[in-house]
Amino acid sequence: MNLTRRNWLTSTGALAGAAAVGATELTAAESAPAKPLAERVTYCLNASTVMGQKLSLEQFVDLATEAGYRGIEPWIRDIEAHVAAGKSLSDLAKRIADKGLQVESAIGFAQWIVDDEEQRQHGIEQLKRDMDLVKQLGGTHIAAPPVGANRGDAPQLDLFAVAERYAAILDVGRETGVIPQVEIWGPSRNLSRLGEAVFVAVESGHPDACILPDIYHIFRGGSSLQGLSVISGPTIQCFHFNDYPAEPAREEQNDAHRVYPGEGAAPWAQIRQTLEHIGFSGAVSLELFNREYWEQDPLTVARTGLEKMRAVLEG
């Protein structure tokens, strides 16, 4: 079955799947931690936020610590560069642990989702290598975006097939100890909508299934942030935090338009209420690609981002 967006909206199976994700919604909300949302989440720094400053991984770890974060989200390519330079991952893992940090997630680009079987197998082998790197740093999760199926000329994928492929890499995750998270990419040909990611997670039928949402990408793909209310908080390990401006139009925005949380048009009162309601207590990771921020002092950017995240969650 090739599930189109129209079919998705009218499919009773899809609706049942969405309901299944939210079936534990009341339980999760009722048993949510006593701490307020702003105090129970882990504040995390994604390496993209200071990518323009070209920091080494050691510098990035030190920056996150000095700025006041308790989590980091490195990029696989930076870990690979660290290894290629002859540096030790065990030493880096010790540095991370000694500073009280946790690798909450990591950003990789393995092509696990594509239709071409040979290409997909190469992607899975790459994902295994990526997972091993994350594991060596003490991490437990990695992003699984729709790489290879994201461009406008890519075919519209059968979501049931995507769910099977996601289940397959979740099995790989069980072997390696690192869980892949279905990541939403708003401008993507596939997995651009929150509901599509939820469908894939549900239909994978896997106990480790989880999604990696993003404020900007949910908006950019055309989904409503209210849709988060049917997702159980524990199925979100990491949530990318950022904001988007009121202009230009949604379809004209790209990663570079992202701004600090609270400085754009995102409905933060609604987001905060929803995250409280579903019992979310994972990591909120500051993921920005703002060229102006890349020209600034990285410590100032990191501290400002942390302050902004706390502010939108405190209300």
N, C-alpha and C positions, 0 to 999 in steps of 0.2 A: 504493500500500500504506500503510495506516495502522498504523504499528508501535507496538503497545502495549508496556508493560513486560514482560508475559508473553511476547509474541512476541520481544522483545529477548533475553530470557534463553534462549529455545529456538531462536532463529534461527541456523543455521549461517553465514549470510551475515554477521550481526552479529559472531559470534565470530571469523570470518575477518578482519573489519575490525579488531577489537581486536587480533588477532594481528599484523596488518599494521603497526599503530602501534608495537607492541613488537618488530617484526622486527629493528630495529637496536639492540635493547636491549643485547645482549652487546657489539656493536661499540662502542656509546656508552660502556658501562661500562669496556671494555678500553682505550679511548682517552681516558678522562676525564682532565681536567687533573691535574697532579701535586699541586697545592695542595689542602689539606684543604677540605672543603665550606664551613666557616665563613669561610675566607679567600678563596675564589674567587667567591662570590656578591656581587652588588651590593646593599647595604642601601639601601632606598628608603622614603620617607615618603609615605603617601597622605594627601591633604588632609582626608579624613573624620576622621582621628584627632584633629585639632585644630579641627574644624568649629565647635564651640561657642564658640571664642574669637574667631571672626569676624575672622580676619587677612586683610589684603590679600595679593595674590599676591606682591608684593615682600617683605612680611613673612614669608610662608610660605617663600620661597626663602632668606631670611636665616636663618630658624629652622632649616631643614634643614641648612644649612651649619654653623651654630654647634653643632648637636647632634651632628654627625659623619657625616651621611648623604652618599652619593655619587649618589643618585638621588631623583627626586621623581615623584609621580603626581597631577597636578592634576585638578580637575573642569572639564569644558567650561563649565559655567555660570559658574565663577569667571573663566575666560579671557574669556568673553563680557562679564562685568561689567567686567573690566579695560579692554576695548576701548570699551564703552559710556561709561566714565568719561573717554574721550578720551586714554587712555594708549597708548603705543607697544608693539607686540609685539616689534619689532626691538630696542628698548631692553631689554625684559624678557629676550629671548633672549640678549642680550649679558651681562646680569647673571647669568643662569643659567650660561653658559659660563665667565665670569670667575671664578665661585666653584667651578668644577670639578664642577658637577652635570650630570646627564643626565636628560632627561624620558624615563623608562623606559616609561611608559604614561600613559593619560589616561582619565578616566571620563566616558562619554557615554551618552545614552539614546535614540538613534535607533531607530525602530520598523522595523527591517529584516526582521523575522522573520514578521510577521503575514500572514494569508491574504488579507485585502482588498488587491487590487492597487493601487488608488489610494492607500490609506493607506501601503502599503509603498513606493511610489515617492516619496511625500513624505518617508518615513523615510530613503530612500537619499540624497535631496537634502540632508537635514539632516546625514547622515553625511558627505557630501562636504565640507560647510561645516566640520563638526567636525574632519575630517582636515586641512583646510587650516590651521586654527588650531594644531593639534598640530605640523604641519610647520613652521610659522613659528617655533615655539619649539624646533625641533631634535629633536622627538620622532619615533619611528618606529612606534609601536604605539598602539592604542586598544581599549578594552573594547567587546565586542559582546554585551550581555546580552539576555535574552528579553523586552525591554520591549514591552508591548502584548499579550503572550501569557502573562503571568505570574500573573494573578489567578485565583482559584478558579473563576470563571464562564467563563474563556476555554476555547475548544475544545482538545481534545488534538490537537496538530499531527502531520502525517505527517512523520516524521524524514527521509525521503528528499527531501521537498519542502524542508524546512529546510536540508538539505545543499546543494541547488541554490541556495537563496537565499544561503547563506553563500559559495558559490563566486562568486556574482555580486558580493558586496561585497568579496571578495578581489580580484576584477578591478578594482574601483574603487580598492582600496588600491594596486594596481600603478600605476595612473594618477597617484595622489596621492603615493605614497611612504610611506604609513602603513598598516600591516597591522592589520586587525581580528582580535581574539582571541575565540573562543567562550567566553563567561563563564557559569559555573554559578551559578544562584541556587537555593539549597536549598528555600525555601518555594514556589517557582514552580510553576505548572501544567505548564510545559514547560522543558526543560533544567535540571531539578532534580537530576539524577543525573550522576555522573562519566561513566558509560558512555554516556549520551545525548550528552554533549559530544564524547566520543571518536568515537562513531558519525558525528556530523555532520562532524567534521574529516576522518575517513577517507573518507566517501562524497562529500565535496566534490570529491575527486580533484584538489585544487589544491596545488601545491608550497609555497605560503605558509601552508597551514592550520596553526593552532596553537590551544591552549586556555589559558584563564585560570582556574586552579583557586584554591580558597580553603579553608583548613582548616575554618572554621566552616560554609561552605556545603556542603562534601562531607558533613560530619556531619549537618547539618540536613536535607539531602535524603535521607538514609538510605543513602548509599554507604559502602563501607569505604575507609579511607585506604590499605589494602593494594593497592587497585586501581591506585594510581599506579605500581606496579611494572611494569606492562605498557606504560607510556608512555615513549617516548624523551625523554630530558632536553632535547634541543634544540628539541622542539616546545612547550616552556614558556618563553616569554620573561619572563613576570612571574608570580609566585605570591603571592597575598594571604596574609599571615601574621597570625594571631590565635589565640585559644583559646576554648574554650567550657566553661561550668561543668558539673558532674555533675548539677545540678538547676537549674531544673525539667526535666521530660521533654523529649526532643528536639523533639517537635511543638509544644511550648509556648514554645520559645525564639525570640527575634527578634534583630535586629542589635544592639540595646542590651545584650544579654547578653554580648557579646564582651569578653574580657579579654586582658591581655598574654600573649604566648606563654609557656607554662610555668606559668601560674597557674590553669590549668583542668584538664580531664580528657583532653585530646588525648594520644595515645600518641607522645610525641616521640622516644623511642628508635627506634621503628619508622619514623617519618617520616624521621628523620635517615639511617637505614640505607638506606631506599628511595631517597632523593634522591642518596645516594652511589652506589648501585647503578645508577641510570639515567643517571648522568653529568650531573645538573643543575648548571648554572653561570650561571643567569640572575639576575633581580632578585627579592629577597624584599621585598615591600612591606607595611608595617605599616598594615593597614586595620581601624580600630576605630570604633565608634559609641557608646562608653560615656559615658553622661551624667555620671558622676562624674569621668571624665578631662577632660570639657569644662569642668568648673568649676575645674580646676587650672591652674597656671602651664604654658603650652604648652611651654616649654623643658624643664621637668622631665618632662613627659609624653613628649616626643620622645626625650629622652636615656634615660629608663627603658625605652621601647619598643625602642630600639636595643640596649641592654644585654641585654634579655630575648631578643631574636632571636639575638644572638651566643651567649648561654648555651645555648639549646636546640640550636643547630647544633654547638656545641663538645662538648656531652655532659657 
